[in-house]
Amino acid sequence: MKSRNTRPARPSPIPASPRPADLHARHLHGLTAAQAQSLRRAATLLAPDAPARDPLMAGMLLLELAKSAPDHPEVLRWRGIRHLEAGEWSAAADCLQRAAAHRSDDFELWHQLGRAQDPAGEPALALLSLQRAALLATEAPRLLALSISFDAQGHYGDALAAIERALAIDPGVPVFLLQRSRCHKALGHAQEAAADCRTLIARGELLARAWFALVDLKTVPLTEPEMQQLGQLATLPQLPRQ
């Protein structure tokens, strides 16, 4: 595994909040009916596509729940999500860590914890949490998200391993290939990175990003046909948006 080199990591986007539908009845066990209703309301207000999204009101509901059910893992989870969205990394890590103690098999929780711990100044713990999430990830989209998180924290070997697993599940997905190219580049595998870019270009997928990534490699010379194709593309008003 190769970790934290001098290459700047791209900013780590805040993961989308789980949807209210993720609040299964088993997760609400131990709450009163009123507490469960308040938690569902807070989750709805935090949903990324909610018409009446209101993180401030959600925070107020969660603050009240923190008083009445301070140690409930689902309350802690949603408090952590709210802190995460607000960039309150230490508070997010604390809440999510306490929730994770009750949820050893929850991929989303361990993934979110790893994303909170790194900016909270706990990179070693963040890596362990992301690696724990990797053991729980079985779906390609989750593995992509995990690869991006490893990548953002500078753990390029882990990032590559995760995206390779995603491609094994769902081969040829354009964004998976682009992410693998990025990981190969970070690890110094220029030819492998170029190969994925060229696959995307040959298929006409994610053209703008694939060309940029290929040219940005610098150590891999473009072929004469590629130079001609790139010159033709340069005359267009813009590359197709993808």
MODELLER restraints for C-alpha pairs under 7 A, 6 or more apart:
rsr = mdl.restraints
at = mdl.atoms
rsr.add(forms.Gaussian(group=physical.xy_distance, feature=features.Distance(at['CA:1:A'], at['CA:157:A']), mean=4.59, stdev=0.5))
rsr.add(forms.Gaussian(group=physical.xy_distance, feature=features.Distance(at['CA:1:A'], at['CA:158:A']), mean=6.47, stdev=0.5))
rsr.add(forms.Gaussian(group=physical.xy_distance, feature=features.Distance(at['CA:2:A'], at['CA:155:A']), mean=6.10, stdev=0.5))
rsr.add(forms.Gaussian(group=physical.xy_distance, feature=features.Distance(at['CA:2:A'], at['CA:156:A']), mean=5.89, stdev=0.5))
rsr.add(forms.Gaussian(group=physical.xy_distance, feature=features.Distance(at['CA:2:A'], at['CA:157:A']), mean=5.17, stdev=0.5))
rsr.add(forms.Gaussian(group=physical.xy_distance, feature=features.Distance(at['CA:3:A'], at['CA:154:A']), mean=5.42, stdev=0.5))
rsr.add(forms.Gaussian(group=physical.xy_distance, feature=features.Distance(at['CA:3:A'], at['CA:155:A']), mean=4.29, stdev=0.5))
rsr.add(forms.Gaussian(group=physical.xy_distance, feature=features.Distance(at['CA:3:A'], at['CA:156:A']), mean=6.11, stdev=0.5))
rsr.add(forms.Gaussian(group=physical.xy_distance, feature=features.Distance(at['CA:4:A'], at['CA:154:A']), mean=4.36, stdev=0.5))
rsr.add(forms.Gaussian(group=physical.xy_distance, feature=features.Distance(at['CA:4:A'], at['CA:155:A']), mean=6.04, stdev=0.5))
rsr.add(forms.Gaussian(group=physical.xy_distance, feature=features.Distance(at['CA:5:A'], at['CA:154:A']), mean=6.80, stdev=0.5))
rsr.add(forms.Gaussian(group=physical.xy_distance, feature=features.Distance(at['CA:9:A'], at['CA:151:A']), mean=6.98, stdev=0.5))
rsr.add(forms.Gaussian(group=physical.xy_distance, feature=features.Distance(at['CA:9:A'], at['CA:152:A']), mean=4.97, stdev=0.5))
rsr.add(forms.Gaussian(group=physical.xy_distance, feature=features.Distance(at['CA:9:A'], at['CA:153:A']), mean=6.42, stdev=0.5))
rsr.add(forms.Gaussian(group=physical.xy_distance, feature=features.Distance(at['CA:9:A'], at['CA:154:A']), mean=6.09, stdev=0.5))
rsr.add(forms.Gaussian(group=physical.xy_distance, feature=features.Distance(at['CA:10:A'], at['CA:152:A']), mean=5.50, stdev=0.5))
rsr.add(forms.Gaussian(group=physical.xy_distance, feature=features.Distance(at['CA:11:A'], at['CA:152:A']), mean=6.40, stdev=0.5))
rsr.add(forms.Gaussian(group=physical.xy_distance, feature=features.Distance(at['CA:12:A'], at['CA:149:A']), mean=6.75, stdev=0.5))
rsr.add(forms.Gaussian(group=physical.xy_distance, feature=features.Distance(at['CA:12:A'], at['CA:152:A']), mean=5.55, stdev=0.5))
rsr.add(forms.Gaussian(group=physical.xy_distance, feature=features.Distance(at['CA:14:A'], at['CA:85:A']), mean=6.41, stdev=0.5))
rsr.add(forms.Gaussian(group=physical.xy_distance, feature=features.Distance(at['CA:16:A'], at['CA:48:A']), mean=6.46, stdev=0.5))
rsr.add(forms.Gaussian(group=physical.xy_distance, feature=features.Distance(at['CA:17:A'], at['CA:46:A']), mean=6.76, stdev=0.5))
rsr.add(forms.Gaussian(group=physical.xy_distance, feature=features.Distance(at['CA:17:A'], at['CA:47:A']), mean=5.96, stdev=0.5))
rsr.add(forms.Gaussian(group=physical.xy_distance, feature=features.Distance(at['CA:17:A'], at['CA:48:A']), mean=6.46, stdev=0.5))
rsr.add(forms.Gaussian(group=physical.xy_distance, feature=features.Distance(at['CA:17:A'], at['CA:81:A']), mean=6.80, stdev=0.5))
rsr.add(forms.Gaussian(group=physical.xy_distance, feature=features.Distance(at['CA:18:A'], at['CA:47:A']), mean=6.97, stdev=0.5))
rsr.add(forms.Gaussian(group=physical.xy_distance, feature=features.Distance(at['CA:19:A'], at['CA:43:A']), mean=6.91, stdev=0.5))
rsr.add(forms.Gaussian(group=physical.xy_distance, feature=features.Distance(at['CA:19:A'], at['CA:47:A']), mean=5.60, stdev=0.5))
rsr.add(forms.Gaussian(group=physical.xy_distance, feature=features.Distance(at['CA:20:A'], at['CA:40:A']), mean=6.32, stdev=0.5))
rsr.add(forms.Gaussian(group=physical.xy_distance, feature=features.Distance(at['CA:20:A'], at['CA:43:A']), mean=5.22, stdev=0.5))
rsr.add(forms.Gaussian(group=physical.xy_distance, feature=features.Distance(at['CA:20:A'], at['CA:44:A']), mean=5.48, stdev=0.5))
rsr.add(forms.Gaussian(group=physical.xy_distance, feature=features.Distance(at['CA:27:A'], at['CA:74:A']), mean=6.17, stdev=0.5))
rsr.add(forms.Gaussian(group=physical.xy_distance, feature=features.Distance(at['CA:28:A'], at['CA:36:A']), mean=6.28, stdev=0.5))
rsr.add(forms.Gaussian(group=physical.xy_distance, feature=features.Distance(at['CA:28:A'], at['CA:74:A']), mean=6.82, stdev=0.5))
rsr.add(forms.Gaussian(group=physical.xy_distance, feature=features.Distance(at['CA:35:A'], at['CA:65:A']), mean=6.87, stdev=0.5))
rsr.add(forms.Gaussian(group=physical.xy_distance, feature=features.Distance(at['CA:38:A'], at['CA:61:A']), mean=6.45, stdev=0.5))
rsr.add(forms.Gaussian(group=physical.xy_distance, feature=features.Distance(at['CA:42:A'], at['CA:58:A']), mean=4.35, stdev=0.5))
rsr.add(forms.Gaussian(group=physical.xy_distance, feature=features.Distance(at['CA:42:A'], at['CA:61:A']), mean=6.12, stdev=0.5))
rsr.add(forms.Gaussian(group=physical.xy_distance, feature=features.Distance(at['CA:42:A'], at['CA:62:A']), mean=6.77, stdev=0.5))
rsr.add(forms.Gaussian(group=physical.xy_distance, feature=features.Distance(at['CA:44:A'], at['CA:50:A']), mean=6.77, stdev=0.5))
rsr.add(forms.Gaussian(group=physical.xy_distance, feature=features.Distance(at['CA:45:A'], at['CA:52:A']), mean=6.62, stdev=0.5))
rsr.add(forms.Gaussian(group=physical.xy_distance, feature=features.Distance(at['CA:45:A'], at['CA:53:A']), mean=4.60, stdev=0.5))
rsr.add(forms.Gaussian(group=physical.xy_distance, feature=features.Distance(at['CA:45:A'], at['CA:54:A']), mean=5.03, stdev=0.5))
rsr.add(forms.Gaussian(group=physical.xy_distance, feature=features.Distance(at['CA:45:A'], at['CA:55:A']), mean=6.14, stdev=0.5))
rsr.add(forms.Gaussian(group=physical.xy_distance, feature=features.Distance(at['CA:45:A'], at['CA:58:A']), mean=5.69, stdev=0.5))
rsr.add(forms.Gaussian(group=physical.xy_distance, feature=features.Distance(at['CA:46:A'], at['CA:53:A']), mean=5.90, stdev=0.5))
rsr.add(forms.Gaussian(group=physical.xy_distance, feature=features.Distance(at['CA:46:A'], at['CA:54:A']), mean=6.45, stdev=0.5))
rsr.add(forms.Gaussian(group=physical.xy_distance, feature=features.Distance(at['CA:46:A'], at['CA:55:A']), mean=5.54, stdev=0.5))
rsr.add(forms.Gaussian(group=physical.xy_distance, feature=features.Distance(at['CA:46:A'], at['CA:58:A']), mean=6.49, stdev=0.5))
rsr.add(forms.Gaussian(group=physical.xy_distance, feature=features.Distance(at['CA:47:A'], at['CA:53:A']), mean=6.58, stdev=0.5))
rsr.add(forms.Gaussian(group=physical.xy_distance, feature=features.Distance(at['CA:59:A'], at['CA:82:A']), mean=6.73, stdev=0.5))
rsr.add(forms.Gaussian(group=physical.xy_distance, feature=features.Distance(at['CA:62:A'], at['CA:79:A']), mean=6.15, stdev=0.5))
rsr.add(forms.Gaussian(group=physical.xy_distance, feature=features.Distance(at['CA:65:A'], at['CA:75:A']), mean=6.87, stdev=0.5))
rsr.add(forms.Gaussian(group=physical.xy_distance, feature=features.Distance(at['CA:73:A'], at['CA:99:A']), mean=4.41, stdev=0.5))
rsr.add(forms.Gaussian(group=physical.xy_distance, feature=features.Distance(at['CA:73:A'], at['CA:102:A']), mean=6.51, stdev=0.5))
rsr.add(forms.Gaussian(group=physical.xy_distance, feature=features.Distance(at['CA:74:A'], at['CA:99:A']), mean=6.96, stdev=0.5))
rsr.add(forms.Gaussian(group=physical.xy_distance, feature=features.Distance(at['CA:76:A'], at['CA:95:A']), mean=5.11, stdev=0.5))
rsr.add(forms.Gaussian(group=physical.xy_distance, feature=features.Distance(at['CA:76:A'], at['CA:96:A']), mean=6.36, stdev=0.5))
rsr.add(forms.Gaussian(group=physical.xy_distance, feature=features.Distance(at['CA:76:A'], at['CA:99:A']), mean=5.57, stdev=0.5))
rsr.add(forms.Gaussian(group=physical.xy_distance, feature=features.Distance(at['CA:77:A'], at['CA:95:A']), mean=6.44, stdev=0.5))
rsr.add(forms.Gaussian(group=physical.xy_distance, feature=features.Distance(at['CA:77:A'], at['CA:96:A']), mean=5.50, stdev=0.5))
rsr.add(forms.Gaussian(group=physical.xy_distance, feature=features.Distance(at['CA:77:A'], at['CA:99:A']), mean=5.74, stdev=0.5))
rsr.add(forms.Gaussian(group=physical.xy_distance, feature=features.Distance(at['CA:79:A'], at['CA:95:A']), mean=6.56, stdev=0.5))
rsr.add(forms.Gaussian(group=physical.xy_distance, feature=features.Distance(at['CA:80:A'], at['CA:92:A']), mean=4.20, stdev=0.5))
rsr.add(forms.Gaussian(group=physical.xy_distance, feature=features.Distance(at['CA:80:A'], at['CA:93:A']), mean=6.85, stdev=0.5))
rsr.add(forms.Gaussian(group=physical.xy_distance, feature=features.Distance(at['CA:80:A'], at['CA:95:A']), mean=4.97, stdev=0.5))
rsr.add(forms.Gaussian(group=physical.xy_distance, feature=features.Distance(at['CA:80:A'], at['CA:96:A']), mean=5.31, stdev=0.5))
rsr.add(forms.Gaussian(group=physical.xy_distance, feature=features.Distance(at['CA:81:A'], at['CA:92:A']), mean=6.73, stdev=0.5))
rsr.add(forms.Gaussian(group=physical.xy_distance, feature=features.Distance(at['CA:83:A'], at['CA:89:A']), mean=6.74, stdev=0.5))
rsr.add(forms.Gaussian(group=physical.xy_distance, feature=features.Distance(at['CA:83:A'], at['CA:91:A']), mean=6.24, stdev=0.5))
rsr.add(forms.Gaussian(group=physical.xy_distance, feature=features.Distance(at['CA:83:A'], at['CA:92:A']), mean=4.84, stdev=0.5))
rsr.add(forms.Gaussian(group=physical.xy_distance, feature=features.Distance(at['CA:84:A'], at['CA:92:A']), mean=5.33, stdev=0.5))
rsr.add(forms.Gaussian(group=physical.xy_distance, feature=features.Distance(at['CA:84:A'], at['CA:116:A']), mean=6.56, stdev=0.5))
rsr.add(forms.Gaussian(group=physical.xy_distance, feature=features.Distance(at['CA:89:A'], at['CA:116:A']), mean=5.26, stdev=0.5))
rsr.add(forms.Gaussian(group=physical.xy_distance, feature=features.Distance(at['CA:89:A'], at['CA:117:A']), mean=6.83, stdev=0.5))
rsr.add(forms.Gaussian(group=physical.xy_distance, feature=features.Distance(at['CA:89:A'], at['CA:119:A']), mean=6.18, stdev=0.5))
rsr.add(forms.Gaussian(group=physical.xy_distance, feature=features.Distance(at['CA:89:A'], at['CA:120:A']), mean=4.88, stdev=0.5))
rsr.add(forms.Gaussian(group=physical.xy_distance, feature=features.Distance(at['CA:90:A'], at['CA:120:A']), mean=4.93, stdev=0.5))
rsr.add(forms.Gaussian(group=physical.xy_distance, feature=features.Distance(at['CA:92:A'], at['CA:116:A']), mean=6.13, stdev=0.5))
rsr.add(forms.Gaussian(group=physical.xy_distance, feature=features.Distance(at['CA:93:A'], at['CA:113:A']), mean=5.77, stdev=0.5))
rsr.add(forms.Gaussian(group=physical.xy_distance, feature=features.Distance(at['CA:93:A'], at['CA:116:A']), mean=5.23, stdev=0.5))
rsr.add(forms.Gaussian(group=physical.xy_distance, feature=features.Distance(at['CA:93:A'], at['CA:117:A']), mean=5.45, stdev=0.5))
rsr.add(forms.Gaussian(group=physical.xy_distance, feature=features.Distance(at['CA:96:A'], at['CA:109:A']), mean=6.83, stdev=0.5))
rsr.add(forms.Gaussian(group=physical.xy_distance, feature=features.Distance(at['CA:96:A'], at['CA:113:A']), mean=5.53, stdev=0.5))
rsr.add(forms.Gaussian(group=physical.xy_distance, feature=features.Distance(at['CA:97:A'], at['CA:113:A']), mean=6.51, stdev=0.5))
rsr.add(forms.Gaussian(group=physical.xy_distance, feature=features.Distance(at['CA:100:A'], at['CA:109:A']), mean=6.47, stdev=0.5))
rsr.add(forms.Gaussian(group=physical.xy_distance, feature=features.Distance(at['CA:100:A'], at['CA:110:A']), mean=6.67, stdev=0.5))
rsr.add(forms.Gaussian(group=physical.xy_distance, feature=features.Distance(at['CA:105:A'], at['CA:136:A']), mean=6.62, stdev=0.5))
rsr.add(forms.Gaussian(group=physical.xy_distance, feature=features.Distance(at['CA:107:A'], at['CA:133:A']), mean=5.03, stdev=0.5))
rsr.add(forms.Gaussian(group=physical.xy_distance, feature=features.Distance(at['CA:107:A'], at['CA:136:A']), mean=5.50, stdev=0.5))
rsr.add(forms.Gaussian(group=physical.xy_distance, feature=features.Distance(at['CA:107:A'], at['CA:137:A']), mean=6.34, stdev=0.5))
rsr.add(forms.Gaussian(group=physical.xy_distance, feature=features.Distance(at['CA:110:A'], at['CA:129:A']), mean=5.58, stdev=0.5))
rsr.add(forms.Gaussian(group=physical.xy_distance, feature=features.Distance(at['CA:110:A'], at['CA:130:A']), mean=6.54, stdev=0.5))
rsr.add(forms.Gaussian(group=physical.xy_distance, feature=features.Distance(at['CA:110:A'], at['CA:132:A']), mean=6.73, stdev=0.5))
rsr.add(forms.Gaussian(group=physical.xy_distance, feature=features.Distance(at['CA:110:A'], at['CA:133:A']), mean=5.32, stdev=0.5))
rsr.add(forms.Gaussian(group=physical.xy_distance, feature=features.Distance(at['CA:111:A'], at['CA:129:A']), mean=6.67, stdev=0.5))
rsr.add(forms.Gaussian(group=physical.xy_distance, feature=features.Distance(at['CA:111:A'], at['CA:130:A']), mean=5.53, stdev=0.5))
rsr.add(forms.Gaussian(group=physical.xy_distance, feature=features.Distance(at['CA:111:A'], at['CA:133:A']), mean=5.48, stdev=0.5))
rsr.add(forms.Gaussian(group=physical.xy_distance, feature=features.Distance(at['CA:113:A'], at['CA:129:A']), mean=6.51, stdev=0.5))
rsr.add(forms.Gaussian(group=physical.xy_distance, feature=features.Distance(at['CA:114:A'], at['CA:126:A']), mean=4.12, stdev=0.5))
rsr.add(forms.Gaussian(group=physical.xy_distance, feature=features.Distance(at['CA:114:A'], at['CA:127:A']), mean=6.50, stdev=0.5))
rsr.add(forms.Gaussian(group=physical.xy_distance, feature=features.Distance(at['CA:114:A'], at['CA:129:A']), mean=4.85, stdev=0.5))
rsr.add(forms.Gaussian(group=physical.xy_distance, feature=features.Distance(at['CA:114:A'], at['CA:130:A']), mean=5.15, stdev=0.5))
rsr.add(forms.Gaussian(group=physical.xy_distance, feature=features.Distance(at['CA:115:A'], at['CA:126:A']), mean=6.66, stdev=0.5))
rsr.add(forms.Gaussian(group=physical.xy_distance, feature=features.Distance(at['CA:115:A'], at['CA:149:A']), mean=6.91, stdev=0.5))
rsr.add(forms.Gaussian(group=physical.xy_distance, feature=features.Distance(at['CA:117:A'], at['CA:123:A']), mean=6.42, stdev=0.5))
rsr.add(forms.Gaussian(group=physical.xy_distance, feature=features.Distance(at['CA:117:A'], at['CA:125:A']), mean=6.64, stdev=0.5))
rsr.add(forms.Gaussian(group=physical.xy_distance, feature=features.Distance(at['CA:117:A'], at['CA:126:A']), mean=4.95, stdev=0.5))
rsr.add(forms.Gaussian(group=physical.xy_distance, feature=features.Distance(at['CA:118:A'], at['CA:126:A']), mean=5.26, stdev=0.5))
rsr.add(forms.Gaussian(group=physical.xy_distance, feature=features.Distance(at['CA:137:A'], at['CA:143:A']), mean=6.20, stdev=0.5))
rsr.add(forms.Gaussian(group=physical.xy_distance, feature=features.Distance(at['CA:140:A'], at['CA:166:A']), mean=4.33, stdev=0.5))
rsr.add(forms.Gaussian(group=physical.xy_distance, feature=features.Distance(at['CA:140:A'], at['CA:169:A']), mean=6.19, stdev=0.5))
rsr.add(forms.Gaussian(group=physical.xy_distance, feature=features.Distance(at['CA:140:A'], at['CA:170:A']), mean=6.68, stdev=0.5))
rsr.add(forms.Gaussian(group=physical.xy_distance, feature=features.Distance(at['CA:143:A'], at['CA:162:A']), mean=5.42, stdev=0.5))
rsr.add(forms.Gaussian(group=physical.xy_distance, feature=features.Distance(at['CA:143:A'], at['CA:163:A']), mean=6.13, stdev=0.5))
rsr.add(forms.Gaussian(group=physical.xy_distance, feature=features.Distance(at['CA:143:A'], at['CA:166:A']), mean=5.57, stdev=0.5))
rsr.add(forms.Gaussian(group=physical.xy_distance, feature=features.Distance(at['CA:144:A'], at['CA:162:A']), mean=6.87, stdev=0.5))
rsr.add(forms.Gaussian(group=physical.xy_distance, feature=features.Distance(at['CA:144:A'], at['CA:163:A']), mean=5.70, stdev=0.5))
rsr.add(forms.Gaussian(group=physical.xy_distance, feature=features.Distance(at['CA:144:A'], at['CA:166:A']), mean=6.43, stdev=0.5))
rsr.add(forms.Gaussian(group=physical.xy_distance, feature=features.Distance(at['CA:144:A'], at['CA:176:A']), mean=6.87, stdev=0.5))
rsr.add(forms.Gaussian(group=physical.xy_distance, feature=features.Distance(at['CA:146:A'], at['CA:162:A']), mean=6.69, stdev=0.5))
rsr.add(forms.Gaussian(group=physical.xy_distance, feature=features.Distance(at['CA:147:A'], at['CA:159:A']), mean=4.10, stdev=0.5))
rsr.add(forms.Gaussian(group=physical.xy_distance, feature=features.Distance(at['CA:147:A'], at['CA:160:A']), mean=6.71, stdev=0.5))
rsr.add(forms.Gaussian(group=physical.xy_distance, feature=features.Distance(at['CA:147:A'], at['CA:162:A']), mean=5.21, stdev=0.5))
rsr.add(forms.Gaussian(group=physical.xy_distance, feature=features.Distance(at['CA:147:A'], at['CA:163:A']), mean=5.71, stdev=0.5))
rsr.add(forms.Gaussian(group=physical.xy_distance, feature=features.Distance(at['CA:148:A'], at['CA:159:A']), mean=6.67, stdev=0.5))
rsr.add(forms.Gaussian(group=physical.xy_distance, feature=features.Distance(at['CA:150:A'], at['CA:156:A']), mean=6.48, stdev=0.5))
rsr.add(forms.Gaussian(group=physical.xy_distance, feature=features.Distance(at['CA:150:A'], at['CA:158:A']), mean=6.24, stdev=0.5))
rsr.add(forms.Gaussian(group=physical.xy_distance, feature=features.Distance(at['CA:150:A'], at['CA:159:A']), mean=4.95, stdev=0.5))
rsr.add(forms.Gaussian(group=physical.xy_distance, feature=features.Distance(at['CA:151:A'], at['CA:159:A']), mean=5.37, stdev=0.5))
rsr.add(forms.Gaussian(group=physical.xy_distance, feature=features.Distance(at['CA:156:A'], at['CA:183:A']), mean=5.81, stdev=0.5))
rsr.add(forms.Gaussian(group=physical.xy_distance, feature=features.Distance(at['CA:156:A'], at['CA:186:A']), mean=6.52, stdev=0.5))
rsr.add(forms.Gaussian(group=physical.xy_distance, feature=features.Distance(at['CA:156:A'], at['CA:187:A']), mean=6.49, stdev=0.5))
rsr.add(forms.Gaussian(group=physical.xy_distance, feature=features.Distance(at['CA:159:A'], at['CA:183:A']), mean=6.54, stdev=0.5))
rsr.add(forms.Gaussian(group=physical.xy_distance, feature=features.Distance(at['CA:160:A'], at['CA:180:A']), mean=6.16, stdev=0.5))
rsr.add(forms.Gaussian(group=physical.xy_distance, feature=features.Distance(at['CA:160:A'], at['CA:183:A']), mean=5.48, stdev=0.5))
rsr.add(forms.Gaussian(group=physical.xy_distance, feature=features.Distance(at['CA:163:A'], at['CA:176:A']), mean=6.51, stdev=0.5))
rsr.add(forms.Gaussian(group=physical.xy_distance, feature=features.Distance(at['CA:163:A'], at['CA:180:A']), mean=6.14, stdev=0.5))
rsr.add(forms.Gaussian(group=physical.xy_distance, feature=features.Distance(at['CA:167:A'], at['CA:176:A']), mean=6.58, stdev=0.5))
rsr.add(forms.Gaussian(group=physical.xy_distance, feature=features.Distance(at['CA:174:A'], at['CA:200:A']), mean=6.71, stdev=0.5))
rsr.add(forms.Gaussian(group=physical.xy_distance, feature=features.Distance(at['CA:174:A'], at['CA:205:A']), mean=6.56, stdev=0.5))
rsr.add(forms.Gaussian(group=physical.xy_distance, feature=features.Distance(at['CA:174:A'], at['CA:206:A']), mean=6.96, stdev=0.5))
rsr.add(forms.Gaussian(group=physical.xy_distance, feature=features.Distance(at['CA:177:A'], at['CA:196:A']), mean=5.79, stdev=0.5))
rsr.add(forms.Gaussian(group=physical.xy_distance, feature=features.Distance(at['CA:178:A'], at['CA:196:A']), mean=6.75, stdev=0.5))
rsr.add(forms.Gaussian(group=physical.xy_distance, feature=features.Distance(at['CA:178:A'], at['CA:197:A']), mean=6.81, stdev=0.5))
rsr.add(forms.Gaussian(group=physical.xy_distance, feature=features.Distance(at['CA:181:A'], at['CA:192:A']), mean=6.97, stdev=0.5))
rsr.add(forms.Gaussian(group=physical.xy_distance, feature=features.Distance(at['CA:181:A'], at['CA:193:A']), mean=4.07, stdev=0.5))
rsr.add(forms.Gaussian(group=physical.xy_distance, feature=features.Distance(at['CA:181:A'], at['CA:194:A']), mean=6.95, stdev=0.5))
rsr.add(forms.Gaussian(group=physical.xy_distance, feature=features.Distance(at['CA:181:A'], at['CA:196:A']), mean=5.66, stdev=0.5))
rsr.add(forms.Gaussian(group=physical.xy_distance, feature=features.Distance(at['CA:181:A'], at['CA:197:A']), mean=6.73, stdev=0.5))
rsr.add(forms.Gaussian(group=physical.xy_distance, feature=features.Distance(at['CA:182:A'], at['CA:193:A']), mean=6.67, stdev=0.5))
rsr.add(forms.Gaussian(group=physical.xy_distance, feature=features.Distance(at['CA:184:A'], at['CA:190:A']), mean=6.64, stdev=0.5))
rsr.add(forms.Gaussian(group=physical.xy_distance, feature=features.Distance(at['CA:184:A'], at['CA:192:A']), mean=6.30, stdev=0.5))
rsr.add(forms.Gaussian(group=physical.xy_distance, feature=features.Distance(at['CA:184:A'], at['CA:193:A']), mean=5.13, stdev=0.5))
rsr.add(forms.Gaussian(group=physical.xy_distance, feature=features.Distance(at['CA:185:A'], at['CA:193:A']), mean=5.55, stdev=0.5))
rsr.add(forms.Gaussian(group=physical.xy_distance, feature=features.Distance(at['CA:190:A'], at['CA:217:A']), mean=6.74, stdev=0.5))
rsr.add(forms.Gaussian(group=physical.xy_distance, feature=features.Distance(at['CA:190:A'], at['CA:220:A']), mean=6.69, stdev=0.5))
rsr.add(forms.Gaussian(group=physical.xy_distance, feature=features.Distance(at['CA:191:A'], at['CA:220:A']), mean=6.90, stdev=0.5))
rsr.add(forms.Gaussian(group=physical.xy_distance, feature=features.Distance(at['CA:194:A'], at['CA:214:A']), mean=5.72, stdev=0.5))
rsr.add(forms.Gaussian(group=physical.xy_distance, feature=features.Distance(at['CA:197:A'], at['CA:210:A']), mean=4.98, stdev=0.5))
rsr.add(forms.Gaussian(group=physical.xy_distance, feature=features.Distance(at['CA:197:A'], at['CA:211:A']), mean=6.95, stdev=0.5))
rsr.add(forms.Gaussian(group=physical.xy_distance, feature=features.Distance(at['CA:197:A'], at['CA:213:A']), mean=6.86, stdev=0.5))
rsr.add(forms.Gaussian(group=physical.xy_distance, feature=features.Distance(at['CA:197:A'], at['CA:214:A']), mean=5.84, stdev=0.5))
rsr.add(forms.Gaussian(group=physical.xy_distance, feature=features.Distance(at['CA:200:A'], at['CA:206:A']), mean=6.62, stdev=0.5))
rsr.add(forms.Gaussian(group=physical.xy_distance, feature=features.Distance(at['CA:200:A'], at['CA:207:A']), mean=6.90, stdev=0.5))
rsr.add(forms.Gaussian(group=physical.xy_distance, feature=features.Distance(at['CA:200:A'], at['CA:210:A']), mean=6.39, stdev=0.5))
rsr.add(forms.Gaussian(group=physical.xy_distance, feature=features.Distance(at['CA:201:A'], at['CA:207:A']), mean=5.72, stdev=0.5))
rsr.add(forms.Gaussian(group=physical.xy_distance, feature=features.Distance(at['CA:201:A'], at['CA:210:A']), mean=6.41, stdev=0.5))
rsr.add(forms.Gaussian(group=physical.xy_distance, feature=features.Distance(at['CA:206:A'], at['CA:242:A']), mean=5.41, stdev=0.5))
rsr.add(forms.Gaussian(group=physical.xy_distance, feature=features.Distance(at['CA:208:A'], at['CA:239:A']), mean=5.83, stdev=0.5))
